[in-house]
Amino acid sequence: MTIEIRVLQALRLKGRAKADMIASAAGLSEAEATPVLAAAQAAGHAEEAKDRFKLTPDGRAHLRGMIARERSGVDQDALSAAYHEFDTHNSAFKQLVTDWQLKDGGTPNDHTDADYDAKIVARLGELHTGFAPLVDRIVGLAPRLAHYPPRFADALAKVSAGDHGWLARPLIDSYHTVWFELHEDLIGLLGLSRAEEAAAGRAE
């Protein structure tokens, strides 16, 4: 069931995506994800058009049911405490992304100032160092989320190597994309909603 939830959750988060993108988001190889997608299609939980997959309404209901069953086996008090810690890191990360996109509080960052960008990348490394142990604890509480630490590490390595698109670019497994998806998984495992989190100022 773990692989099925990973694949269907990746499909929900991506909206409409090719098999390789779904596999990457699920922390699987394409060879592992493809039969799960085929089974989801056969069950009426997913549909494919022009090499892109999306969840059906039945698939969304099926996924909600699986996550609800998974939730019952997760220590909610411990996960809630971890989520409160996550919120502190989330605030810092949101500010980091804002500073990456805007300079001086409002001027778009055209990324021609190498020193400025280097300082943001250094901040990301420091944030990751402080955040990674919390992610490991979360994985200990919800093992299905074990694909997140390597995804964060991979995005950070690419940013640190100079490919700065991996900090916040959408449509790839950038650090921001992985952060958003972990946040969504935590919201689901705690029985919260994105609307509630947005109202509380905790949405990305």
NORZIPE-V30537 format. One record per residue. N is the residue number from 1. PHI is phi in whole degrees, 0 to 359 (999 if undefined). PSI is psi in degrees with one decimal (NA if undefined). OMEGA is omega in degrees with one decimal (none if undefined). Layout:
n	phi	psi	omega
N	PHI	PSI	OMEGA
N	PHI	PSI	OMEGA
This chain:
n	phi	psi	omega
1	999	-31.0	-177.8
2	302	-45.8	-179.0
3	294	-40.0	179.7
4	298	-44.7	178.8
5	298	-43.9	179.9
6	303	-45.8	-177.5
7	292	-46.4	-178.3
8	291	-35.6	177.3
9	293	-41.4	176.4
10	299	-40.6	179.1
11	295	-40.5	177.8
12	297	-44.4	-175.7
13	289	-35.0	-178.6
14	280	-25.0	179.2
15	85	-64.8	176.3
16	209	118.9	-172.5
17	208	159.4	176.2
18	282	162.6	-175.2
19	300	-37.8	-177.9
20	293	-36.4	178.2
21	291	-39.4	177.8
22	296	-44.2	179.2
23	300	-44.5	-179.9
24	299	-45.1	-179.5
25	293	-26.4	179.8
26	271	-3.3	-178.7
27	71	32.7	-177.0
28	234	164.1	169.8
29	281	160.0	178.2
30	298	-33.6	178.9
31	295	-32.3	177.7
32	283	-37.9	-175.1
33	282	-31.6	-174.1
34	302	-47.4	179.3
35	294	-28.5	177.5
36	291	-40.3	176.3
37	296	-39.5	179.0
38	296	-41.5	178.5
39	294	-37.1	178.4
40	295	-39.6	176.1
41	297	-45.3	-178.3
42	298	-32.1	-179.4
43	275	-4.2	-177.8
44	80	16.6	-178.3
45	266	-13.9	178.7
46	213	157.0	175.0
47	223	155.5	-174.8
48	233	138.3	174.6
49	212	128.7	179.3
50	54	45.1	176.2
51	68	12.6	177.0
52	241	140.8	-177.3
53	252	152.7	171.6
54	211	156.3	176.6
55	287	146.0	170.5
56	269	167.1	174.5
57	304	-40.1	176.6
58	296	-36.2	178.2
59	294	-39.2	177.7
60	296	-41.5	178.8
61	295	-40.8	178.3
62	298	-43.2	179.4
63	296	-43.9	178.0
64	302	-41.2	179.6
65	295	-41.9	179.0
66	296	-42.0	-179.7
67	292	-36.6	177.3
68	297	-41.1	177.8
69	293	-39.5	177.4
70	297	-41.5	-178.7
71	304	-37.4	-176.8
72	294	-18.4	179.8
73	260	4.6	-179.5
74	255	135.4	177.2
75	295	101.7	-174.0
76	292	-35.5	178.8
77	295	-45.1	-179.3
78	293	-40.2	-179.9
79	291	-37.2	177.6
80	297	-41.0	178.1
81	296	-41.1	178.1
82	295	-36.0	-179.4
83	293	-35.8	176.4
84	296	-36.5	175.0
85	293	-40.4	177.8
86	303	-37.8	-177.2
87	300	-36.6	177.5
88	296	-46.8	177.3
89	295	-36.3	-179.4
90	298	-42.5	178.5
91	298	-42.9	179.6
92	295	-39.2	-178.8
93	290	-40.1	178.0
94	300	-41.2	178.5
95	294	-39.3	179.3
96	299	-45.6	-179.6
97	295	-40.0	176.6
98	300	-44.5	179.8
99	293	-29.3	176.8
100	291	-35.3	-176.2
101	272	-29.1	-175.5
102	228	140.8	175.3
103	251	146.2	177.3
104	56	33.2	174.1
105	78	1.5	-179.2
106	186	-16.0	179.7
107	277	125.0	179.6
108	304	134.4	178.7
109	280	113.4	-179.9
110	271	2.2	175.1
111	61	30.3	173.4
112	266	-11.3	179.0
113	264	94.6	-175.1
114	298	-36.8	-179.4
115	295	-42.7	178.8
116	299	-48.7	-178.8
117	296	-38.1	-179.5
118	298	-36.7	178.4
119	293	-37.2	178.1
120	293	-42.5	178.2
121	298	-40.1	177.1
122	297	-40.0	176.8
123	298	-38.8	178.5
124	297	-41.7	177.8
125	298	-41.1	179.1
126	293	-41.7	178.4
127	298	-43.6	-179.5
128	299	-42.1	-179.8
129	300	-39.7	179.3
130	281	-26.5	-174.4
131	272	-33.9	-173.8
132	304	-42.3	178.9
133	298	-34.0	177.5
134	294	-41.5	178.8
135	298	-39.5	177.9
136	297	-39.4	177.1
137	295	-41.6	179.0
138	298	-42.2	177.8
139	298	-35.9	176.5
140	298	-31.3	178.7
141	276	-33.7	-177.5
142	225	84.1	-173.7
143	303	-23.6	178.1
144	302	-23.5	-175.8
145	273	13.8	-175.8
146	296	-14.9	178.9
147	281	-9.2	-177.4
148	287	-45.8	-180.0
149	306	-47.0	178.5
150	293	-29.0	178.1
151	291	-42.2	175.5
152	298	-44.8	-177.5
153	297	-39.3	-179.9
154	294	-44.9	179.2
155	297	-43.2	179.9
156	297	-41.8	179.9
157	300	-39.8	-179.4
158	290	-40.2	176.3
159	297	-46.1	-177.7
160	295	-27.9	179.1
161	279	-2.9	175.6
162	110	-4.2	178.2
163	268	82.7	-168.7
164	289	-10.3	175.0
165	298	-22.6	-178.2
166	281	4.7	174.0
167	278	-49.8	-173.2
168	216	9.6	-177.7
169	291	133.9	175.4
170	286	166.6	174.6
171	72	1.5	169.7
172	231	171.5	179.7
173	280	52.7	177.5
174	294	166.3	179.6
175	303	-41.2	179.7
176	295	-41.7	178.6
177	299	-46.8	-179.1
178	295	-39.2	178.5
179	299	-48.1	179.7
180	302	-44.3	-176.6
181	291	-37.4	173.9
182	298	-43.0	178.8
183	302	-44.3	178.4
184	299	-41.3	178.8
185	295	-40.3	178.7
186	295	-42.1	177.6
187	302	-45.8	-179.3
188	295	-42.6	-177.5
189	289	-19.8	177.5
190	262	-0.3	178.8
191	71	25.6	178.6
192	265	-175.2	176.2
193	227	151.3	177.3
194	300	-36.3	179.7
195	296	-41.8	178.4
196	296	-42.1	-179.0
197	292	-38.4	178.0
198	296	-41.0	179.2
199	296	-30.5	179.6
200	273	0.6	178.5
201	79	18.4	-177.0
202	255	5.8	178.1
203	275	152.5	178.6
204	289	NA	none
